[in-house]
């Protein structure tokens, strides 16, 4: 409105049904429908019509009330009435009520404005003789009369997109502005817009809300639909603009016609209007922040956050409605001279001294957002874990064989500020509450404990992510637990609580290589420092360089031996704890290597009556493809040192390696000695099982068919080596194993003769038989037979060694059957 209260006014129609000659009360911005100052026939006769064709396109990037009002031509006085609820808008003006629902919403609006004609009254109508409905003036029901109307139509296309936490809000807002700005000058007559493929993918994510003065069959909801409607808007006004509506109106003070008419005494100062607008805009911002928290995973699943935010939201909504009621009462009184503007100023001052002052409202909201973000950060550390509410928690637990639950236990606490807000709305005396105690997320000791527990839980859950959810589920929930502060871990089996403080094992550490052979590496590690009581064993995981497959083996007492490796092989090793629930997090990968396999050269030997001495030179290069064998093929070592001869501690011997050593009366064998089985297995229907082990024995102290890694015999008391006493004398076993390690540290690979095809059992019906010099023996026997054929015709030729051996096995076969 203009500043002159008794001057003609111009204001936005805002979708209201204005007509020429209609009464209007500027004090309450209220139309008086059904009554006109002059007769309708005379109005039509003396009305002047002027064509006003125009079209304008404008992009509105902001979302504040001031920006929206400016795009519609709304001045400060009318805006104050809108904020007080005195003006009910319709059509395109409903855009004033379209507010962002989230701070993570990118939006931009496109405004289409068109005008067609301007209608106004002539001076013939301004005489007092033509006035009808004088009682409206006499009773002071109106202050102005409508003397002119500008017709046309407005339309707002509001394009918006929800932006996730992972997306860049500023970038998406910029893309939206650029694309929407193209519409106003790139659109052709068919409603099509030339867009690049990348832009088209972007606009497919946009939603559209339409506010307009046009009658549409359906409102557009997508970018493509909006383009089509946008191109048809000029046609929707009608060929002669018959579908146009009032967009701007001119008002004439009734006091200029009749001095007894009520007048607009004064307007609200701009300072108070802007202050009220700032307060309401802050409430709108708080509502958006509340909505963002409530629809976040934290707000949905943490009751203490949800309840507090809803209480806060309800309080500020009630206060805002109360402020609007005050405005709707005070504005007409002040404008009509019934009250001074200071009355409204006092209301705003009292508000600034109440619990609803802006600073305290924003501080509380900032604290809640900080707490929600802290929980969000902890939840992010909980890898492979589902954040659930108390409502669905029981269902999730009952649906799993096992469940580990990270429980937030100490988050609920009193909120004095919310009580202040609620008491103020009830009209109770206001007194500033005492200083609020520190909340849990602001206490460093509490946060350190929770982060540590959350990290351990997340690492454990991540280590078991391959397990099916039905067998093991990881959950996080807020649940009161007075016995455990801050956080704890509950363990459920078949829906029943097994432990309310399950200690998760930490990573084993200090994994180091302690030794190596050409096919093995030895390592040690420090067991888990936390949660050791729940560890059933430790698992060593090995992966050869260049491979992706990991193999596992069990460790004992912080020690392990990795066997079956190649010479000069590099492997990655890690260790993790194993519990009844699952496996713990793995230690850091450590690289380990086996020893290099050399081929010795210049081998020389000399002997005496009691000793054999061998010498060789160390090769300069490593032969990676040479044939090699472990040192067990050197016949067992006789050690003349006494049994009590001690060695410095070293790595353990790999008992899967075949080796032998004798010290005094004791003889130690390691590795699988074999059981003398037939190859291929012999079929004896009369005997148990599919085949029979010739050395099988039912004695528990005799050689067992079960795999054993260590054998110990007292060769003096048991010269036939029938009784294994390794379990009875572990002290002797340990001593001899250490000596094997000592001697093997200087051992070298055995050089093998080349393969002999005559050894292939397929040449002898699949059986292993003696073959060495077989052909030579047969030829020699044949020559001997020919030479003595004459003299010993009747004498039976003796069988060769090979034939005798075959005959022995044949007889043995028949005897067993």
C-alpha positions in Angstrom: 0.0 0.0 0.0 1.1 3.6 -0.5 2.1 5.5 2.5 -0.7 8.1 2.1 -3.6 6.7 4.0 -6.3 8.9 2.2 -4.8 8.5 -1.2 -6.0 5.9 -3.9 -4.3 2.6 -3.3 -3.2 -0.2 -5.6 -2.8 -3.7 -4.3 -2.5 -7.3 -5.5 -5.8 -9.2 -5.9 -4.2 -12.5 -4.7 -7.0 -14.6 -6.2 -9.8 -12.7 -4.4 -13.1 -12.1 -6.3 -12.9 -8.3 -6.9 -15.5 -6.4 -8.9 -15.8 -2.7 -9.9 -17.8 -0.7 -7.3 -17.2 -3.3 -4.5 -16.7 -2.1 -0.9 -13.4 -2.9 0.7 -12.2 -2.5 4.3 -8.4 -1.7 4.3 -8.2 -1.9 8.0 -8.7 -5.7 8.0 -8.1 -6.2 4.2 -11.5 -7.6 3.9 -13.9 -7.6 0.9 -17.6 -6.9 1.5 -19.2 -9.1 -1.1 -22.6 -8.7 -2.7 -22.8 -4.9 -2.2 -21.6 -2.2 -4.5 -21.5 1.6 -4.1 -23.4 2.2 -7.3 -26.0 0.5 -9.3 -24.7 -2.3 -11.5 -26.4 -1.1 -14.6 -24.8 2.3 -14.3 -21.4 0.7 -13.5 -21.6 -1.3 -16.8 -22.7 1.9 -18.7 -20.0 4.2 -17.5 -17.1 1.6 -17.3 -14.0 2.3 -19.3 -12.0 -0.6 -20.8 -8.4 -0.3 -21.9 -6.4 -3.2 -23.6 -3.3 -4.1 -21.5 -1.7 -7.1 -23.3 1.6 -8.3 -21.8 3.5 -11.4 -21.0 6.4 -11.9 -18.7 8.5 -14.8 -17.5 10.4 -14.6 -14.2 12.5 -17.2 -12.3 12.1 -17.0 -8.5 15.1 -18.7 -6.8 14.4 -17.8 -3.2 11.9 -19.2 -0.8 11.4 -16.4 1.7 8.0 -14.7 2.2 9.5 -11.4 1.0 10.7 -12.9 -2.3 7.4 -14.6 -2.9 5.4 -11.4 -2.1 7.6 -9.3 -4.3 6.9 -11.6 -7.3 3.2 -11.1 -6.8 3.4 -7.3 -6.2 2.4 -7.6 -2.5 3.4 -4.6 -0.4 4.4 -4.6 3.3 0.9 -3.7 4.6 -0.8 -6.5 2.7 2.0 -8.9 3.7 1.3 -8.0 7.3 -2.4 -8.9 6.8 -1.4 -12.2 5.2 1.0 -13.1 8.1 -1.9 -12.3 10.5 -4.3 -14.6 8.7 -6.5 -11.7 7.6 -6.1 -12.5 3.8 -7.1 -15.8 2.4 -5.3 -16.3 -0.9 -6.4 -18.4 -3.9 -5.2 -19.4 -7.3 -1.6 -18.4 -8.1 -1.4 -16.5 -4.8 -1.5 -19.9 -3.0 2.2 -19.9 -3.9 2.7 -17.8 -0.7 1.8 -20.8 1.3 4.1 -23.2 -0.5 7.0 -23.6 1.8 10.0 -26.0 1.7 9.5 -29.0 3.8 13.2 -29.7 4.3 16.5 -27.9 4.3 17.7 -30.6 2.0 15.2 -29.6 -0.7 16.5 -27.8 -3.8 13.8 -25.7 -5.4 13.2 -22.9 -7.9 10.0 -21.4 -9.3 9.1 -20.2 -12.7 6.5 -17.4 -12.8 4.4 -16.7 -15.9 2.5 -13.3 -15.8 0.1 -12.2 -18.4 -2.3 -9.2 -18.5 -5.2 -8.6 -20.9 -7.2 -5.4 -20.1 -7.8 -2.7 -17.5 -11.3 -1.7 -16.4 -12.0 1.4 -14.5 -15.0 3.7 -13.4 -15.5 7.1 -15.0 -16.0 10.4 -13.1 -19.7 10.1 -13.6 -19.9 7.6 -10.8 -18.2 9.7 -8.2 -21.2 12.0 -7.3 -23.0 11.3 -4.1 -26.4 11.2 -5.9 -25.7 7.8 -7.5 -24.7 6.1 -4.2 -26.7 3.1 -3.0 -26.2 0.9 0.1 -25.3 4.1 2.1 -25.7 2.1 5.3 -22.3 0.5 4.6 -20.7 4.0 4.8 -22.8 5.1 7.7 -22.0 2.0 9.8 -18.3 2.3 9.0 -18.1 -1.2 7.4 -15.7 -0.1 4.6 -13.0 2.3 3.9 -12.5 2.1 0.2 -14.3 1.2 -3.0 -12.9 -0.7 -6.0 -12.4 1.8 -8.8 -10.2 -0.1 -11.3 -9.1 -3.7 -12.0 -6.3 -5.0 -14.1 -7.2 -8.4 -15.6 -4.8 -11.2 -16.5 -3.4 -14.4 -15.0 -0.4 -15.6 -13.1 1.1 -19.1 -12.9 3.9 -20.6 -10.7 5.7 -23.8 -11.6 7.6 -24.9 -8.5 10.3 -27.4 -9.4 11.9 -29.2 -6.4 14.1 -32.1 -5.6 14.9 -33.9 -2.4 18.7 -34.0 -2.0 20.2 -36.9 -0.1 23.0 -36.5 2.5 25.5 -37.9 0.0 24.6 -35.3 -2.7 25.9 -31.8 -3.1 23.0 -29.4 -2.3 24.7 -26.4 -3.8 25.5 -28.2 -7.0 22.0 -29.5 -7.5 20.4 -26.1 -6.7 22.7 -24.6 -9.3 21.7 -27.2 -12.0 18.1 -26.6 -11.2 18.4 -22.8 -11.6 20.2 -23.2 -15.0 17.8 -25.7 -16.5 14.6 -23.8 -15.4 16.1 -20.5 -16.6 16.3 -22.1 -20.1 12.6 -22.6 -20.3 11.7 -18.9 -20.6 13.6 -18.4 -23.8 14.3 -21.9 -25.3 10.8 -23.3 -25.3 9.2 -23.6 -28.8 5.6 -23.5 -29.8 5.1 -27.2 -29.1 6.2 -27.0 -25.5 9.5 -28.8 -26.2 12.8 -27.9 -24.7 16.1 -28.8 -26.3 18.1 -30.5 -23.5 21.3 -32.5 -23.5 21.2 -36.1 -22.4 22.9 -35.3 -19.1 20.3 -32.5 -18.4 17.5 -34.8 -19.3 18.6 -37.3 -16.7 18.8 -34.5 -14.2 15.3 -33.1 -14.9 13.7 -36.6 -14.6 14.5 -36.3 -10.8 12.5 -33.0 -10.5 9.0 -32.8 -9.2 6.6 -29.9 -10.0 3.9 -28.2 -8.1 1.6 -25.8 -10.0 -0.2 -22.7 -8.6 -2.1 -20.8 -11.2 -5.1 -18.8 -12.2 -5.8 -21.2 -15.0 -8.3 -24.0 -15.1 -6.4 -27.3 -15.9 -7.8 -30.8 -16.2 -4.9 -32.1 -14.2 -2.0 -30.2 -12.6 1.5 -31.1 -13.8 3.7 -33.1 -11.4 6.8 -33.7 -13.6 9.1 -31.6 -15.5 7.9 -32.9 -18.9 4.2 -32.3 -17.9 5.1 -28.8 -16.8 6.7 -27.9 -20.1 3.6 -29.0 -22.0 1.3 -26.8 -19.7 3.8 -24.0 -19.9 3.5 -23.9 -23.7 -0.3 -23.9 -23.6 -0.8 -21.1 -21.1 -1.4 -18.3 -23.6 -4.2 -20.4 -25.2 -5.8 -21.0 -21.8 -6.6 -17.3 -21.4 -9.1 -17.5 -24.3 -9.0 -15.8 -27.7 -10.3 -12.6 -26.2 -9.0 -13.0 -22.7 -12.3 -14.0 -21.4 -10.7 -16.4 -18.9 -8.6 -13.6 -17.3 -9.0 -12.9 -13.5 -8.2 -9.8 -11.4 -4.5 -9.5 -10.7 -4.3 -5.9 -9.5 -7.0 -3.6 -8.1 -7.2 0.2 -7.6 -9.0 1.4 -4.4 -10.6 4.8 -3.9 -11.0 6.1 -0.3 -14.7 6.5 0.6 -13.8 9.7 2.4 -13.2 11.3 -0.9 -16.9 10.7 -1.8 -18.4 11.1 1.7 -16.5 12.8 4.5 -18.4 10.9 7.1 -17.0 7.6 5.8 -14.5 5.6 7.9 -10.9 6.1 7.1 -7.6 4.2 7.2 -5.9 6.1 10.0 -2.4 4.7 9.8 -0.4 1.7 8.7 1.9 -0.5 10.6 5.5 0.7 10.4 7.8 -1.2 8.2 10.1 -2.0 11.2 7.3 -3.9 13.0 6.3 -5.7 9.8 9.8 -6.9 9.1 10.2 -7.9 12.7 7.1 -10.0 12.6 8.1 -11.5 9.3 11.5 -12.4 10.8 9.9 -14.2 13.7 7.6 -16.2 11.5 10.4 -17.0 9.1 12.4 -18.4 12.0 9.5 -20.5 13.0 9.3 -21.8 9.5 13.0 -22.7 9.5 12.6 -24.4 12.9 9.7 -26.5 11.5 11.9 -27.6 8.6 14.7 -28.6 10.9 12.3 -30.5 13.1 11.0 -32.3 10.0 14.5 -33.2 8.9 15.3 -34.7 12.3 12.0 -36.6 12.5 12.3 -38.3 9.1 16.0 -39.2 9.6 17.0 -42.7 10.8 17.9 -41.3 14.1 14.5 -39.5 14.5 12.6 -42.6 13.4 14.4 -45.1 15.7 15.4 -43.2 18.8 12.4 -42.4 21.0 14.1 -39.8 23.2 14.9 -37.7 20.1 11.5 -38.2 18.5 9.6 -37.3 21.6 11.6 -34.2 22.4 11.4 -32.8 18.8 7.7 -33.4 18.6 7.1 -31.6 21.9 9.2 -28.7 20.7 7.4 -28.6 17.3 4.0 -28.6 19.0 5.0 -25.8 21.3 6.3 -23.5 18.6 3.2 -24.2 16.4 0.9 -23.3 19.2 2.9 -20.1 19.9 2.9 -19.2 16.2 -0.9 -19.5 16.0 -1.2 -17.4 19.1 0.9 -14.7 17.5 -1.2 -14.8 14.3 -4.3 -14.3 16.4 -2.8 -11.3 18.1 -1.9 -9.8 14.7 -5.4 -10.4 13.3 -6.8 -8.5 16.3 -4.2 -5.7 16.6 -3.8 -4.8 12.9 -7.4 -3.6 12.3 -7.4 -1.7 15.6 -4.1 0.1 14.9 -5.1 0.9 11.3 -8.5 2.2 12.4 -7.0 4.3 15.2 -8.4 2.2 18.0 -4.9 1.3 19.4 -1.5 2.7 19.1 1.2 0.8 17.3 3.1 0.6 20.6 0.6 -2.2 21.6 2.0 -4.5 18.9 5.5 -3.5 19.8 4.9 -4.5 23.4 3.7 -7.9 22.3 6.9 -8.4 20.4 9.0 -7.2 23.3 7.4 -9.6 25.7 8.0 -12.4 23.3 11.7 -11.5 23.2 11.8 -11.9 27.0 9.9 -15.2 27.0 11.2 -18.8 26.6 10.2 -18.3 22.9 12.9 -15.8 22.1 14.8 -16.6 19.0 18.2 -17.2 20.5 17.0 -19.9 23.0 14.8 -21.6 20.3 17.7 -21.8 17.9 20.1 -22.9 20.7 17.9 -25.8 21.6 17.4 -26.9 18.0 21.1 -26.7 17.4 21.7 -29.0 20.4 19.2 -31.5 19.2 20.7 -31.6 15.7 24.1 -32.0 17.2 22.9 -34.9 19.3 21.2 -36.5 16.3 24.4 -36.1 14.2 26.5 -37.6 17.0 24.2 -40.7 17.0 24.3 -40.7 13.3 28.1 -40.8 13.4 28.1 -43.6 15.9 25.6 -45.5 13.7 27.9 -45.0 10.8 30.7 -46.8 12.7 28.4 -49.7 13.3 29.1 -51.4 10.0 26.7 -54.1 8.8 24.3 -53.2 11.6 20.6 -52.3 11.2 19.3 -49.4 13.2 15.9 -50.3 14.5 13.2 -48.8 16.8 11.9 -50.5 19.9 8.7 -51.3 18.0 10.3 -53.7 15.6 13.3 -54.8 17.8 11.5 -57.8 19.3 10.4 -59.0 15.9 13.9 -58.8 14.5 15.4 -60.7 17.5 12.8 -63.5 17.4 13.4 -63.9 13.7 17.1 -64.8 14.1 19.0 -67.8 15.6 21.5 -65.4 17.2 21.5 -61.6 17.5 24.1 -59.1 18.7 22.5 -55.8 19.7 24.4 -52.6 20.4 22.2 -50.9 23.0 22.3 -47.1 23.6 21.4 -47.1 27.3 21.8 -43.6 28.8 20.3 -41.1 26.4 17.0 -40.3 28.0 17.1 -37.3 30.4 14.9 -34.4 31.5 14.6 -31.4 29.3 13.9 -28.3 31.5 13.6 -26.0 28.4 10.7 -27.9 27.0 9.0 -27.6 30.3 9.5 -23.9 30.2 7.9 -23.6 26.8 4.9 -25.7 27.8 4.4 -23.8 31.1 4.6 -20.4 29.2 1.8 -21.6 26.9 -0.3 -22.5 29.9 0.1 -19.0 31.3 2.3 -20.0 34.3 4.8 -17.5 35.6 8.1 -17.6 33.7 11.4 -17.9 35.4 14.6 -18.8 33.6 15.5 -22.4 34.5 18.7 -23.4 36.2 21.7 -24.2 34.1 21.1 -27.5 32.3 23.5 -30.3 33.1 25.8 -31.5 30.3 24.2 -33.9 28.0 25.9 -37.2 27.3 27.3 -36.3 23.8 29.2 -33.3 25.3 31.1 -35.4 27.9 34.4 -36.5 26.5 34.8 -39.6 28.7 31.3 -40.8 27.7 31.9 -40.2 24.0 35.3 -42.0 24.1 33.7 -45.1 25.7 30.8 -45.1 23.2 33.1 -44.7 20.2 35.4 -47.5 21.4 32.4 -49.8 21.9 30.8 -48.8 18.6 34.0 -49.4 16.7 34.6 -52.8 18.2 31.0 -53.8 17.4 31.2 -52.5 13.9 34.4 -54.4 13.2 32.9 -57.6 14.6 29.8 -57.1 12.5 31.8 -56.4 9.4 33.9 -59.5 9.9 30.7 -61.6 9.9 28.9 -59.9 7.0 29.0 -63.1 4.9 26.7 -64.9 7.4 23.0 -65.0 6.6 20.8 -62.7 8.6 18.6 -65.6 9.8 21.6 -67.1 11.6 23.3 -64.0 12.9 21.8 -60.5 12.9 23.4 -57.3 14.1 21.1 -54.6 15.4 21.4 -51.2 17.2 18.6 -49.9 19.4 17.9 -47.4 22.1 16.8 -49.1 25.3 17.0 -48.1 29.0 19.4 -50.1 31.0 20.3 -48.8 34.4 22.9 -51.5 35.0 25.1 -50.4 32.1 25.9 -46.8 31.4 26.3 -45.3 28.0 26.2 -48.4 25.9 26.4 -52.2 26.1 26.1 -55.3 23.9 23.3 -57.8 24.3 23.6 -61.3 23.0 20.4 -63.2 22.1 20.0 -66.8 21.2 16.7 -68.0 19.8 15.1 -64.9 21.0 16.3 -65.2 24.6 18.8 -62.9 26.2 22.0 -64.8 26.9 24.2 -62.0 27.9 23.5 -58.3 28.7 27.1 -57.4 28.5 28.8 -59.4 25.9 32.5 -58.4 25.6 33.6 -58.5 21.9 37.2 -59.6 21.3 39.7 -57.1 20.1 42.1 -57.7 17.2 45.2 -59.9 17.9 48.3 -57.8 17.6 52.1 -58.1 17.3 51.9 -60.8 14.6 55.5 -61.5 13.8 57.5 -64.2 12.0 59.7 -66.2 14.3 61.3 -68.6 11.8 61.0 -70.4 8.4 61.9 -73.4 6.4 61.8 -73.7 2.6 58.1 -74.9 2.9 57.0 -73.4 6.2 56.9 -70.2 8.3 56.5 -69.9 12.0 54.8 -67.0 13.7 53.6 -65.7 17.1 51.1 -63.1 18.1 49.6 -61.4 21.1 46.0 -62.6 21.9 43.1 -60.2 22.2 43.5 -57.8 25.1 39.7 -57.3 25.4 37.0 -60.0 25.3 39.4 -62.9 25.8 36.9 -64.7 28.0 34.6 -65.2 25.0 37.4 -66.5 22.6 37.2 -70.2 21.9 40.2 -70.3 19.6 42.4 -68.2 17.2 42.3 -68.6 13.5 45.3 -67.9 11.3 44.5 -66.9 7.7 47.0 -67.2 4.9 47.0 -66.0 1.3 49.9 -66.5 -1.1 51.1 -63.6 -3.1 49.2 -63.2 -6.3 46.2 -65.3 -5.0 42.8 -64.2 -3.7 41.8 -67.3 -1.8 42.6 -67.4 1.9 43.1 -70.6 3.8 42.7 -71.1 7.5 44.5 -73.0 10.2 44.2 -73.0 14.0 46.7 -71.4 16.4 47.6 -72.6 19.8 49.0 -70.4 22.7 49.8 -67.5 20.4 51.9 -69.7 18.1 51.3 -71.2 14.7 53.1 -73.0 11.8 52.1 -72.5 8.2 53.0 -75.5 6.1 52.6 -76.6 2.5 54.4 -73.6 1.0 56.9 -73.3 -1.8 60.4 -72.2 -1.4 61.0 -68.5 -1.4 57.2 -67.9 -1.3 55.7 -64.7 0.1 52.4 -64.9 1.9 50.1 -62.5 3.7 49.1 -63.6 7.2 46.5 -62.3 9.6 45.0 -63.6 12.8 41.5 -63.3 14.3 39.7 -64.5 17.3 36.8 -67.0 17.1 33.8 -66.9 19.5 30.6 -68.8 19.8 28.9 -65.9 18.0 31.3 -65.4 15.1 34.8 -64.4 14.2 36.4 -61.2 15.4 38.2 -58.6 13.4 41.4 -59.6 11.8 44.8 -58.2 12.7 46.7 -56.2 10.2 48.1 -58.2 7.2 51.7 -59.2 7.7 54.0 -60.4 4.9 56.1 -63.5 5.6 58.5 -65.6 3.4 59.8 -69.1 3.3 63.5 -69.8 2.9 65.2 -69.8 -0.4 65.8 -73.2 -1.9 69.5 -73.6 -3.2 71.1 -76.3 -5.2 74.5 -76.9 -3.6 77.5 -77.3 -5.9 81.0 -79.0 -5.9 79.9 -81.8 -3.5 82.9 -83.7 -2.1 83.0 -86.5 0.4 85.7 -88.3 2.4 85.4 -91.1 4.9 87.3 -92.8 7.6 86.5 -95.9 9.6 84.2 -94.0 11.9 83.1 -90.8 10.0 81.8 -89.5 6.7 82.6 -85.9 5.9 80.7 -84.0 3.1 81.6 -80.6 1.8 79.9 -78.4 -0.8 79.8 -74.8 -2.0 76.9 -72.4 -1.7 75.4 -71.5 -5.1 75.2 -67.9 -6.2 71.8 -68.1 -7.8 68.4 -69.5 -6.7 66.8 -72.2 -8.8 63.1 -71.5 -8.5 62.1 -74.6 -10.6 64.3 -77.2 -9.1 62.9 -80.4 -7.7 63.2 -80.3 -3.9 62.3 -82.5 -0.9 62.3 -81.9 2.8 65.2 -83.2 4.7 63.4 -86.3 6.0 64.7 -88.3 3.1 68.2 -88.2 4.7 67.9 -91.3 6.8 67.3 -90.6 10.4 69.9 -88.6 12.2 71.9 -90.2 15.1 72.8 -87.6 17.7 75.6 -88.5 20.0 75.0 -85.6 22.3 73.4 -86.5 25.7 69.6 -86.0 26.1 70.1 -83.2 28.6 72.1 -81.1 26.1 70.1 -77.9 25.8 69.6 -75.6 22.8 68.6 -72.0 22.7 64.8 -71.5 22.2 63.8 -71.5 18.6 60.7 -72.0 16.4 58.7 -75.3 16.8 59.2 -78.1 14.3 56.5 -78.7 11.7 55.3 -82.2 12.7 53.7 -82.7 9.3 57.3 -83.0 7.8 58.6 -86.5 7.7 61.9 -86.7 9.7 63.6 -88.9 12.2 66.3 -88.5 14.9 67.8 -90.8 17.5 69.4 -89.8 20.8 70.5 -92.6 23.1 67.6 -95.0 23.6 65.1 -92.6 22.1 64.0 -92.5 18.5 61.6 -89.8 17.2 59.6 -89.9 14.0 57.5 -87.0 12.6 55.1 -86.9 9.8 52.8 -89.6 8.4 54.9 -92.8 8.2 52.3 -94.6 6.0 50.6 -97.9 6.7 51.9 -100.3 4.0 48.7 -100.3 2.1 48.2 -101.9 -1.3 48.1 -99.6 -4.3 45.6 -100.0 -5.8 43.6 -101.2 -2.8 43.1 -105.0 -2.7 39.5 -106.3 -2.6 39.0 -108.9 0.2 35.3 -109.6 0.5 35.8 -111.7 3.6 37.5 -108.8 5.5 35.8 -105.8 7.1 35.7 -102.6 5.0 36.6 -102.2 1.4 40.3 -103.0 1.9 42.5 -104.0 4.7 45.6 -102.3 6.1 48.4 -104.9 6.6 49.8 -103.0 9.5 46.4 -102.3 11.1 46.3 -103.0 14.8 43.6 -102.7 17.4 46.0 -101.8 20.2 45.8 -98.2 21.5 49.6 -98.2 22.0 50.5 -99.8 18.7 50.7 -97.9 15.4 47.2 -96.6 14.8 45.6 -96.1 11.4 44.6 -92.6 12.5 46.9 -89.8 11.4 49.6 -88.9 13.9 52.2 -86.3 13.6 54.8 -87.5 16.2 56.1 -91.0 17.2 58.5 -91.8 20.0 60.0 -95.2 20.6 62.5 -96.5 23.3 64.5 -98.7 21.0 66.3 -100.5 23.8 63.1 -101.6 25.5 61.1 -101.8 22.2 63.5 -102.8 19.4 60.7 -103.6 17.1 59.2 -100.1 17.6 55.7 -101.3 18.3 54.9 -99.1 21.2 54.5 -95.3 20.7 55.3 -93.5 24.0 55.1 -89.9 22.7 52.1 -89.1 24.9 53.8 -90.5 28.0 57.1 -88.6 27.5 56.2 -85.1 26.1 59.5 -83.8 27.7 61.5 -86.1 25.4 59.4 -85.2 22.4 60.0 -81.5 23.0 63.7 -81.9 23.4 64.1 -83.9 20.2 61.8 -81.6 18.2 64.1 -78.7 19.2 67.1 -80.6 17.9 65.4 -81.3 14.6 64.9 -77.5 14.3 68.5 -77.0 15.1 69.8 -79.5 12.5 67.3 -78.5 9.9 68.4 -74.9 9.9 71.6 -75.9 8.0 70.0 -78.7 5.8 70.0 -78.5 2.1 67.7 -80.1 -0.5 68.4 -83.6 -1.9 69.3 -83.9 -5.5 67.1 -86.5 -7.2 67.9 -88.6 -10.2 65.6 -88.1 -13.2 62.3 -89.8 -13.4 62.3 -93.3 -14.8 59.3 -94.3 -16.9 59.8 -97.9 -15.9 58.6 -97.0 -12.4 55.1 -96.3 -13.7 52.7 -98.7 -12.0 50.4 -98.6 -15.0 52.9 -100.9 -16.8 52.2 -103.6 -14.2 48.4 -103.7 -13.8 48.4 -100.6 -11.6 50.6 -102.2 -8.9 53.9 -101.0 -7.5 56.5 -103.7 -8.1 60.3 -103.9 -8.1 61.5 -102.6 -11.5 65.2 -101.7 -11.2 67.3 -103.5 -13.8 64.3 -105.8 -14.5 65.2 -106.2 -18.2 68.9 -106.8 -17.6 68.1 -109.6 -15.1 65.7 -111.3 -17.6 68.4 -111.2 -20.4 71.1 -112.6 -18.1 68.8 -115.4 -17.0 68.1 -116.2 -20.6 71.8 -116.4 -21.6 72.6 -118.6 -18.6 69.8 -120.9 -19.6 71.0 -121.2 -23.2 74.7 -122.0 -22.2 73.7 -124.8 -19.9 70.8 -126.1 -21.9 72.6 -129.2 -23.1 74.0 -130.2 -19.8 71.0 -129.4 -17.6 68.0 -130.2 -19.8 66.3 -132.0 -17.1 67.3 -129.6 -14.4 64.7 -126.9 -13.5 66.0 -123.4 -14.0 65.9 -121.4 -10.8 63.6 -118.3 -10.5 65.1 -114.8 -10.7 64.8 -112.4 -7.7 61.8 -110.6 -9.3 59.9 -113.8 -9.9 60.4 -114.9 -6.3 59.1 -111.6 -5.1 56.0 -111.8 -7.2 55.4 -115.4 -6.0 55.6 -114.2 -2.4 53.0 -111.6 -2.9 50.8 -114.0 -4.7 51.0 -116.5 -1.8 50.3 -113.8 0.7 47.2 -112.8 -1.3 45.9 -116.4 -1.2 46.6 -116.8 2.5 44.7 -113.6 3.4 41.7 -114.7 1.3 
